[in-house]
Amino acid sequence: MLNMADGLARLGALAAAPVVRTLADAFAAGGFELAVVGGPVRDALLGRTTHDLDFTTNASPDEILALVAPIATAHWDIGRAFGTIGARVQGAQVEITTYRADSYDGVTRKPTVEFGDTIEGDLVRRDFTVNAMALQVPAVKLIDPTGGVEDLVAGILRTPADPRVSFGDDPLRMLRAARFSAQLGFDIDPGTLAAIGELRGTLEIVSPERIQGELIRLMQTGDPVRGIRVLVETGLIEEFLPEVSALRLEVDEHHHHKDVYEHSLTVLEQAIELEQSRHPGSEPDVALRLAALLHDIGKPRTRKLEPGGAVSFHHHDVVGSRMARKRLQALRFDGETTDAVARLIELHLRFFGYAEGAWTDSAVRRYVRDAGELLERLHILTRADVTTRNRRKAARLAGAYDDIESRIAALREQEELDAIRPELDGNRIQEILGISPGREVGEAYRFLLDLRLDEGVIGTDAAEQRLRDWWAQRG
């Protein structure tokens, strides 16, 4: 519950911050208005940490630049065409934007920039009422023309104008509604929620890069599942990530399997819990979280109803990996993230054979080699993938994974498991066998790698002899 007395005290502290005070004095001396706007005001009222500061003013971009240059250690005007000047003042990064009254063509989503005359006019064009508040400085006056404080108290997300107009101006705001719901723990106003369902198709005019950015921000929140449910229930996710809603498989009356959609959301929640407990204070691992959400997206395509009521999903790991790669590429994710998500999905079933019977040291080495730098993420994903309500089964799987992690640690002490490679390199193979670079060197290298994985470190002399024996038998 928002305590207004505490909230107003925090606004006072925000206004007294060195960067805010420095800018406020400079703009007041120049005869211009200045206000902290949007997220920083919202977060100050809620008692949340405030990061980068956004300001709005009646000064033009040229006037902003003239006022900021003498007090900034750096400044940039990359957003000048849209009225925004960036700067570093008192060690803080800020953006200052001229009052706006944007309009959109409804086709390309490119705004027609029109500078406004009043701060109230600027605020009513923003995405949600809780983001449409401003703290005027140096006067320390809260400006809230759309009822943002009341919506903060109620925990409601609502557009300042008719949601059909607001989302028509910028369809990405529909995705932002899901993100803010997850970030703030707020419900979405019924009329706003209905408009998302009606207008979801307009998201097609938004670039993949902007959608990707909002999806990343959603996955970085403390409760992305809340936002995902909004996306699925409104149908908006069909426009950019339909594989998630496809997880809601129909259950045949004669064939039964767990709810794959709910299972996937639970895996995501458990992965986040493990991520935070194993790596407290670290930045949210977006690739891990995406892998957790998408790890079973291959199941709808591979589902087979077996005799006797069983249901199988053979090779859903491989199929899902390919599907995830294709989707993330379409959303313009970077190669590193795409590769990590696809590989984790491909590997997420590897462990379950271990639970059926202890692996040999060779199998453990191969598990580590195949995971490579993703091993810690694979540990988390595999543990999170256990959602059974059968306590005995859950305990058995947890115990088995405790065992494999302890064995990996023990093997790592015995040998450099993180960099498994043959004891002889390609040059030495050529010297011993008297061959030139080519296919045969690769075959010999793979033989030695298998030997290393199966038997561990045997020493270079023994490795050379085994190589000669293999070569003789091969000849």
C-alpha positions in Angstrom: 0.0 0.0 0.0 1.4 3.4 -1.0 1.9 5.7 2.0 1.6 9.2 0.6 3.4 10.9 3.4 6.4 8.7 2.9 6.0 9.1 -0.9 6.0 12.8 -0.7 9.1 12.8 1.5 10.9 10.7 -1.1 9.9 13.2 -3.8 11.4 15.9 -1.7 14.6 13.8 -1.4 14.6 13.3 -5.2 14.3 17.1 -5.8 17.2 17.7 -3.4 19.5 15.3 -5.2 22.6 17.1 -6.5 21.9 16.4 -10.2 18.3 17.5 -9.9 19.2 20.6 -8.0 22.0 21.6 -10.4 19.7 21.3 -13.4 16.7 23.0 -11.7 18.9 26.0 -10.8 20.3 26.3 -14.3 16.9 26.1 -16.0 15.3 28.5 -13.5 18.1 31.0 -14.1 17.4 30.7 -17.8 13.7 31.4 -17.3 12.5 27.9 -18.2 10.4 25.2 -16.6 11.9 21.9 -15.6 10.4 18.7 -14.2 11.5 15.2 -13.4 9.0 13.0 -15.3 7.8 9.4 -15.6 9.5 6.4 -14.1 11.7 8.2 -11.5 8.6 10.0 -10.1 6.6 6.7 -10.0 9.5 4.8 -8.4 10.1 7.5 -5.8 6.5 7.4 -4.7 6.6 3.6 -4.5 10.0 3.6 -2.6 11.7 1.7 -5.5 15.3 2.4 -6.6 15.5 5.2 -9.1 18.0 4.8 -12.0 18.4 7.1 -15.0 16.6 10.4 -14.6 14.3 11.8 -17.3 13.3 15.5 -17.4 10.9 17.5 -19.5 11.0 21.3 -20.1 9.5 24.1 -22.2 13.0 24.9 -23.5 13.7 24.0 -27.1 16.5 21.4 -27.9 18.9 24.3 -28.8 18.1 26.0 -25.5 18.5 22.8 -23.5 21.9 22.3 -25.0 23.0 25.9 -24.2 21.8 25.4 -20.6 23.3 22.0 -20.1 26.7 22.4 -21.8 28.3 24.5 -19.0 27.3 22.2 -16.2 27.8 18.8 -17.9 30.9 16.7 -18.1 29.5 15.2 -21.4 26.5 15.8 -23.5 25.0 14.3 -26.7 22.2 15.2 -29.1 21.4 11.9 -30.8 17.7 12.3 -30.0 17.7 16.0 -31.0 15.2 15.5 -33.8 12.7 14.2 -31.2 13.5 17.0 -28.8 15.8 15.0 -26.5 19.3 16.1 -25.3 21.4 13.7 -23.1 24.0 14.7 -20.6 26.1 13.6 -17.7 25.6 15.9 -14.8 27.0 15.4 -11.2 28.0 11.9 -12.2 24.5 10.9 -13.3 23.2 10.3 -16.8 20.1 12.3 -17.7 17.8 13.0 -20.7 16.0 16.2 -21.1 13.1 16.5 -23.6 11.1 19.4 -24.8 7.4 19.2 -24.1 5.9 17.0 -26.7 2.5 16.5 -28.5 3.3 13.6 -30.8 1.0 12.2 -33.4 1.5 9.0 -35.3 0.5 8.0 -38.8 -0.9 4.6 -37.7 1.0 2.8 -40.4 4.8 3.1 -39.8 4.7 4.0 -36.1 7.0 6.9 -36.9 6.0 10.0 -34.9 5.3 13.4 -36.3 7.2 15.5 -33.8 5.3 18.4 -32.5 6.6 20.3 -29.5 4.0 21.2 -26.9 3.3 24.3 -24.8 2.4 22.8 -21.5 3.6 20.0 -19.2 0.0 18.8 -18.8 -0.3 18.3 -22.6 3.0 16.4 -22.5 1.9 14.1 -19.7 -1.4 13.0 -21.2 0.4 11.6 -24.3 2.3 9.1 -22.2 1.7 5.4 -22.0 0.1 4.8 -18.5 -1.2 7.1 -15.8 1.4 5.9 -13.3 4.1 7.1 -15.8 2.3 10.4 -16.5 3.3 12.2 -13.4 6.0 14.9 -13.1 7.9 16.6 -10.2 8.3 20.2 -11.0 11.6 21.6 -9.7 12.9 23.6 -8.0 9.3 24.3 -6.7 8.9 20.6 -5.7 5.3 20.4 -7.1 3.7 17.1 -8.1 1.8 17.4 -11.4 -0.7 14.6 -12.0 -3.3 15.4 -14.6 -4.5 11.8 -15.3 -4.9 10.3 -11.8 -1.6 8.5 -11.6 -1.4 8.7 -7.8 -4.8 7.1 -7.4 -3.8 4.3 -9.8 -0.5 3.8 -7.9 -2.5 3.4 -4.7 -4.9 0.9 -6.4 -2.1 -1.0 -8.2 -3.7 -0.4 -11.6 -2.3 0.1 -15.0 -4.5 2.4 -17.1 -3.8 4.6 -20.2 -4.3 8.3 -19.8 -6.5 8.5 -22.9 -8.8 5.9 -24.4 -6.6 2.8 -24.7 -7.6 2.3 -28.4 -6.1 5.8 -29.1 -3.1 5.2 -26.9 -2.3 1.8 -28.4 -3.1 3.1 -31.8 -0.5 5.8 -31.4 2.2 3.2 -30.4 1.2 -0.6 -30.4 4.4 -1.4 -28.4 2.6 0.1 -25.4 0.5 -3.1 -25.3 3.7 -5.1 -24.7 4.8 -2.5 -22.1 1.6 -3.1 -20.2 2.6 -6.7 -19.7 6.1 -5.7 -18.7 4.9 -3.0 -16.2 2.4 -5.5 -14.7 5.3 -7.9 -14.1 7.7 -5.2 -12.9 5.3 -3.4 -10.5 3.0 -6.3 -9.6 0.0 -4.2 -10.9 -3.3 -5.4 -12.5 -4.3 -4.0 -15.9 -7.5 -2.0 -16.0 -10.2 -4.2 -17.7 -10.8 -1.7 -20.5 -7.1 -1.4 -21.2 -6.8 -5.2 -21.2 -9.7 -5.6 -23.6 -8.2 -3.1 -26.0 -5.0 -5.2 -26.1 -7.0 -8.2 -27.3 -8.8 -6.1 -29.9 -5.7 -4.3 -31.2 -3.1 -7.0 -30.9 -2.7 -7.3 -34.7 -1.4 -3.8 -34.9 1.8 -4.9 -33.3 2.9 -6.0 -36.8 3.9 -2.4 -37.6 6.4 -2.4 -34.8 10.0 -3.4 -35.6 11.4 -6.7 -34.3 14.1 -4.9 -32.5 11.7 -2.8 -30.4 9.7 -6.0 -29.6 12.9 -7.8 -28.6 13.8 -4.9 -26.3 10.5 -5.1 -24.4 10.7 -8.9 -24.2 14.1 -8.6 -22.7 12.9 -6.0 -20.2 10.0 -8.3 -19.3 12.3 -11.3 -18.7 14.5 -9.1 -16.5 11.7 -8.4 -14.0 11.3 -10.2 -10.8 8.1 -11.9 -11.9 8.1 -12.3 -15.7 5.4 -15.1 -15.5 2.9 -12.5 -14.5 3.5 -10.6 -17.7 3.6 -13.7 -19.9 0.1 -14.6 -18.6 -1.1 -11.2 -19.7 0.4 -11.8 -23.2 -1.1 -15.2 -23.5 -4.5 -14.3 -22.2 -4.9 -11.3 -24.5 -3.5 -13.2 -27.5 -0.7 -10.6 -28.0 2.0 -13.2 -27.7 0.6 -14.8 -30.9 2.0 -11.8 -32.8 5.7 -12.4 -31.9 6.2 -15.6 -29.8 3.3 -18.0 -30.7 5.3 -21.0 -29.6 4.5 -20.2 -25.9 0.7 -20.1 -26.3 0.9 -23.3 -28.4 2.1 -25.1 -25.2 -1.5 -25.1 -24.0 -2.1 -28.6 -25.5 -5.5 -30.1 -25.5 -5.7 -33.2 -23.3 -7.4 -36.2 -25.0 -9.8 -37.9 -22.7 -8.0 -41.2 -23.2 -4.4 -39.8 -23.0 -3.0 -37.8 -20.1 0.1 -35.7 -19.7 1.0 -32.7 -17.6 -0.1 -29.2 -18.6 3.0 -28.2 -20.6 2.2 -24.5 -20.5 1.8 -24.4 -16.7 4.9 -26.6 -16.4 6.9 -24.2 -18.5 5.9 -21.2 -16.3 6.8 -23.2 -13.2 10.2 -24.1 -14.6 10.8 -20.4 -15.3 9.9 -19.4 -11.8 12.1 -22.1 -10.3 15.0 -21.2 -12.6 14.8 -17.6 -11.4 14.8 -18.8 -7.8 17.8 -21.0 -8.4 19.6 -18.2 -10.4 19.1 -15.8 -7.5 20.1 -18.2 -4.8 23.2 -19.5 -6.5 24.3 -16.1 -7.8 22.9 -13.5 -5.4 23.2 -9.9 -6.7 23.9 -10.8 -10.2 22.1 -9.3 -13.2 19.1 -11.3 -14.5 20.2 -14.0 -16.9 17.9 -13.4 -19.9 19.3 -16.4 -21.9 18.7 -18.8 -19.1 15.2 -17.4 -18.5 14.3 -17.6 -22.2 15.6 -21.2 -22.3 13.4 -22.1 -19.3 10.3 -20.6 -20.9 10.9 -22.2 -24.3 12.5 -25.5 -23.3 9.4 -27.6 -24.2 8.2 -25.7 -27.3 9.0 -28.7 -29.4 6.4 -30.8 -27.6 3.3 -29.7 -29.7 5.1 -30.7 -32.9 6.3 -34.0 -31.5 3.3 -35.2 -29.5 2.2 -38.7 -30.2 -0.7 -40.5 -28.6 0.5 -44.0 -27.8 -1.6 -47.1 -27.2 -2.7 -47.5 -23.6 -3.1 -43.8 -22.8 0.6 -42.8 -22.9 1.8 -39.7 -24.7 5.3 -39.3 -26.1 7.3 -36.3 -27.2 10.3 -38.0 -28.9 13.1 -35.6 -29.9 11.2 -32.5 -28.6 14.6 -31.2 -27.3 16.1 -31.1 -30.8 13.0 -29.8 -32.5 12.5 -27.2 -29.8 16.1 -26.0 -30.1 15.6 -25.4 -33.9 12.3 -23.6 -33.3 13.8 -21.4 -30.6 16.8 -20.5 -32.8 14.5 -19.5 -35.7 12.2 -17.4 -33.5 15.0 -15.6 -31.7 16.6 -14.8 -35.0 13.3 -13.4 -36.3 13.3 -11.1 -33.2 16.8 -10.0 -34.0 18.4 -11.4 -30.9 22.2 -11.3 -30.9 24.0 -14.5 -31.9 25.4 -15.2 -28.4 22.0 -15.2 -26.7 20.4 -17.2 -29.6 23.1 -19.9 -29.5 22.9 -20.2 -25.7 19.1 -20.6 -25.6 19.1 -23.1 -28.5 21.9 -25.1 -27.0 20.4 -25.2 -23.5 17.1 -26.4 -24.9 18.9 -29.1 -26.9 20.7 -30.3 -23.8 18.0 -30.0 -21.2 17.1 -33.7 -21.3 20.6 -35.1 -21.1 20.7 -35.4 -17.3 17.6 -37.6 -16.9 19.4 -40.7 -18.0 21.7 -40.2 -15.1 18.9 -40.5 -12.6 18.1 -43.9 -13.9 21.6 -45.2 -13.3 24.9 -43.7 -12.3 27.0 -42.5 -15.2 30.6 -43.5 -15.8 33.3 -40.9 -15.5 33.4 -40.9 -19.3 29.7 -39.9 -19.4 30.2 -37.1 -16.9 33.1 -35.8 -18.9 31.0 -35.8 -22.1 28.2 -34.0 -20.3 30.6 -31.3 -19.2 32.2 -31.1 -22.7 28.9 -30.8 -24.4 27.7 -28.1 -22.1 30.9 -26.1 -22.3 30.5 -22.6 -20.9 26.7 -23.2 -20.4 27.3 -25.8 -17.7 26.2 -23.7 -14.8 23.1 -22.5 -16.7 22.4 -26.2 -17.6 22.6 -27.1 -13.9 20.0 -24.5 -13.1 17.7 -25.4 -16.0 17.8 -29.1 -15.3 17.0 -28.7 -11.6 14.2 -26.2 -12.5 12.7 -28.7 -14.9 11.6 -31.0 -12.0 8.0 -29.9 -11.3 6.6 -33.2 -10.1 4.3 -33.2 -7.1 5.6 -36.7 -6.2 7.9 -35.9 -3.3 9.8 -39.2 -3.5 10.5 -38.7 -7.2 11.5 -35.1 -6.7 13.9 -36.0 -3.9 15.4 -38.8 -6.1 16.1 -36.4 -9.0 17.5 -33.7 -6.7 19.8 -36.3 -5.1 20.9 -37.5 -8.5 21.8 -34.0 -9.6 23.6 -33.3 -6.3 25.6 -36.4 -7.1 26.5 -35.4 -10.6 27.5 -31.9 -9.5 29.8 -33.3 -6.8 31.3 -35.7 -9.3 32.0 -32.9 -11.7 33.7 -30.9 -8.9 35.8 -34.0 -8.0 36.8 -34.6 -11.6 37.6 -31.0 -12.0 40.1 -31.2 -9.1 41.7 -34.3 -10.7 42.1 -32.9 -14.1 41.3 -29.8 -16.1 37.8 -30.8 -17.0 36.8 -27.4 -18.3 39.3 -27.6 -21.2 39.0 -31.3 -22.2 41.2 -32.0 -25.2 43.4 -34.8 -26.4 46.9 -35.1 -24.8 48.4 -34.8 -28.3 47.7 -31.9 -30.6 47.4 -32.0 -34.4 51.1 -31.3 -35.0 52.2 -34.1 -32.8 49.7 -36.5 -34.5 51.2 -35.7 -37.9 54.8 -36.3 -36.6 53.9 -39.6 -35.0 51.9 -41.0 -38.0 54.0 -39.3 -40.7 51.0 -37.8 -42.4 50.1 -34.3 -43.7 47.2 -32.1 -42.7 43.9 -33.5 -43.8 40.9 -35.7 -42.9 43.1 -38.4 -41.3 44.5 -36.0 -38.8 40.9 -35.1 -37.8 40.0 -38.8 -37.4 43.0 -39.4 -35.2 42.2 -36.3 -33.1 38.7 -37.6 -32.5 40.0 -41.0 -31.5 42.3 -39.3 -29.0 39.5 -37.1 -27.7 37.3 -40.2 -27.2 40.2 -41.9 -25.4 40.5 -38.8 -23.1 36.8 -38.8 -22.3 36.7 -42.5 -21.7 39.8 -43.0 -19.6 40.9 -39.5 -18.4 44.5 -38.5 -18.4 46.8 -41.4 -19.3 50.0 -39.5 -20.1 51.6 -38.6 -23.5 53.7 -41.8 -23.8 50.6 -44.0 -23.4 48.6 -41.7 -25.7 51.3 -42.0 -28.4 51.3 -45.8 -28.2 47.5 -46.0 -28.3 47.5 -43.7 -31.3 50.1 -46.0 -33.1 48.1 -49.1 -32.3 44.9 -47.4 -33.6 46.6 -46.4 -36.8 48.0 -49.9 -37.3 44.6 -51.5 -36.8 43.0 -48.9 -39.1 45.6 -49.6 -41.8 
